[in-house]
Amino acid sequence: MNRNVNILIEGIVRGESEERIVTRAIGQYHIHNHAHVLRYNESAVEGDNEDKVTLGDDKDSINTIKISPGLVEMIKSGDNSTHMTFDLSQSTQSVYDTPYGSLYFQVDTSRIDIEADLADRLTLHMEYSLSHGDSHISDNQIHIVVKDLN
């Protein structure tokens, strides 16, 4: 059964500098094959956190996040698309496709913590690093909080 939920995604990227990215969305939540599944639309925006400008409906992407113990998949479709797999048991490869070309990354996941209160809340905290070939790109954290709409 699908439930409408509020989704808050906070990401921290530590590379040459530190960047914080916050996404808020209303989406759907359900359980499929023992995995928590989130699906939401994300509008492309420009600007900083206080001065965001929506770029238009044709720039929207559809995002799906599948969360299970030790494994998280993030799938984004639209002008920029990717399928990233975060697996505690092994390194994974990811391709980020843009209208200008594709970027290839290696994903090394070091932490996946899931707290689920099926009544009204799901929390995910994840840590991982990205590299390309032998070059380290960034260390990253993602914190996702999912709550029932009230």
C-alpha positions in Angstrom: 0.0 0.0 0.0 1.3 3.5 -0.9 1.4 6.2 1.7 2.0 9.9 1.0 5.0 11.1 2.9 7.2 14.1 3.6 10.8 13.4 2.5 13.8 15.4 3.8 17.2 14.6 2.3 20.3 16.3 3.7 23.6 15.6 2.0 27.1 16.7 2.9 29.9 16.5 0.3 33.5 16.9 1.5 35.9 17.4 -1.3 38.1 20.4 -1.9 35.5 22.3 0.2 32.3 21.3 2.1 28.9 21.6 0.5 25.5 20.9 2.1 22.6 20.0 -0.1 19.0 19.9 1.2 16.0 18.5 -0.7 12.5 18.5 0.5 9.7 16.7 -1.3 6.3 15.0 -0.9 6.4 11.5 -2.3 5.1 8.0 -1.9 6.3 5.2 0.4 5.7 1.5 0.3 7.4 -1.7 1.2 8.4 -4.1 -1.7 10.3 -7.4 -1.2 11.2 -6.3 2.4 12.7 -3.0 1.1 11.5 0.5 2.0 10.8 2.3 -1.3 10.5 6.0 -1.8 9.4 7.7 -5.0 9.2 11.5 -5.5 9.6 14.2 -8.2 12.3 16.7 -7.9 12.3 20.1 -9.7 15.6 21.4 -11.0 16.5 24.6 -9.2 19.2 27.2 -9.4 20.5 29.4 -6.6 21.6 29.0 -3.0 19.4 27.6 -0.2 17.6 31.0 0.4 17.2 32.0 -3.3 16.1 29.0 -5.3 14.6 29.4 -8.7 12.6 26.6 -10.4 13.9 26.0 -13.9 10.7 24.5 -15.3 8.6 21.4 -15.5 10.6 19.9 -18.3 13.6 19.7 -16.0 11.9 17.6 -13.4 13.3 14.2 -12.5 11.7 11.2 -11.0 13.6 9.7 -8.0 13.4 6.3 -6.5 15.2 5.2 -3.3 15.2 1.6 -2.3 16.4 1.0 1.3 17.2 -2.4 2.8 19.8 -3.6 5.4 23.3 -3.1 4.0 22.1 -2.0 0.6 20.6 1.3 -0.8 19.8 2.1 -4.4 19.2 5.7 -5.7 17.7 5.9 -9.1 17.2 9.2 -10.9 15.6 9.6 -14.3 15.3 12.8 -16.3 17.8 15.0 -18.1 20.4 13.9 -15.6 20.1 10.3 -14.7 21.9 7.8 -12.5 21.6 4.5 -10.7 23.8 4.5 -7.7 24.2 1.4 -5.5 25.5 1.7 -2.0 26.5 -1.7 -0.7 28.3 -2.4 2.6 29.7 -5.7 1.3 31.5 -4.4 -1.8 32.5 -1.4 -3.9 30.1 -0.5 -6.7 30.3 1.4 -10.0 28.0 4.2 -11.0 27.3 6.2 -14.1 25.9 9.7 -14.0 24.4 10.6 -17.4 24.0 14.3 -18.3 23.1 15.9 -21.7 26.8 16.8 -22.0 28.2 13.3 -21.4 28.6 10.6 -18.8 30.6 10.6 -15.5 31.9 7.3 -14.0 32.4 6.8 -10.3 33.4 4.1 -7.8 31.3 4.1 -4.7 32.7 2.8 -1.4 30.0 2.6 1.3 31.2 2.6 4.9 27.9 3.0 6.8 24.2 2.4 6.4 22.0 2.9 9.5 18.2 2.5 9.2 15.7 3.3 11.9 12.1 2.3 10.9 9.0 3.1 12.9 6.5 1.7 10.4 3.7 3.7 12.0 5.0 7.1 10.8 8.8 7.5 10.4 11.8 6.1 8.6 15.4 7.5 9.0 18.5 6.6 7.0 22.0 7.7 7.7 24.6 6.7 5.1 28.3 7.5 4.6 30.3 6.8 1.4 33.2 8.0 -0.7 33.4 8.6 -4.4 36.4 8.1 -6.6 37.3 8.0 -10.3 40.1 5.7 -11.3 42.8 6.2 -8.6 41.6 9.7 -7.8 39.5 10.3 -4.6 36.8 12.8 -5.3 34.8 13.3 -2.1 33.6 11.8 1.2 29.8 12.1 1.6 27.0 11.7 4.1 23.3 11.4 3.4 20.6 11.7 6.1 17.0 11.0 5.0 14.0 11.4 7.2 10.6 10.2 6.0 7.4 11.1 7.8 3.7 10.5 7.1 1.8 13.5 5.9 -0.3 15.0 8.7 
